[in-house]
């Protein structure tokens, strides 16, 4: 088993005819994902290397049975693309787009509360169930099927963690990049809950960063509910206050969002926190050993 996507997932790519959409859709298909449709208004009836293009998500869903959306569109129209995916009642929408205005995402999140669609992102690398389905821009070759769930706010650090886990013989059940913006569709807690309920996931690696309170909230949830061992790494320990570090949400403001507070909260919840970026797999192995001994 896995969470969110598997080899039965059928993907429609919004923005398929753009350069990024085309490239990554074909890479997803090459990985083995079922990319069944694309959407670009005004280009319905055309194809991209055998993938049919439709004018709307609703048409694509009706004619191909797509249930997962992958969004590669410019920031000014990304919110509308997400809402279109919701209106078509996709089970899952994955928005890779970076730079969506916060005001747009406030409106999107309001609509998501009344929708059946789960949103991953925006400003995220997507997700992958190794050996079954890739939805997004994650490099498929570094992943190995296994029992470690990965959830992350960071794209590049996700790849580093996965490479270390795979090299250590720790394959992954599903890897989810939730996105680094201040407002996102799916939280750490949402994914932790899914991993907690997934019988194929035996442990979880969480990658956080400075800014906001998502990691502290996740730590509180882990302490109360998590039944599986968790390891973590928090990026940005040396970041100066007030300076944005990469992601829009990665900003320390006063005493809020500091790495030290996130680490302290996670450790208090029983999470094994890696002491550096070269020791991610080591922390996961230690968490699994502690879990086996408890």
Helices and strands as residue ranges (DSSP letters): E 10-14, H 19-31, E 34-39, E 47-48, E 51-54, H 57-64, E 68-71, H 75-87, E 92-95, H 102-112, E 118-121, E 126-129, E 133-136, G 140-142, E 145-152, H 155-167, E 172-177, H 188-197, E 203-209, H 214-225, E 229-235, H 259-268, E 272-273, H 280-293
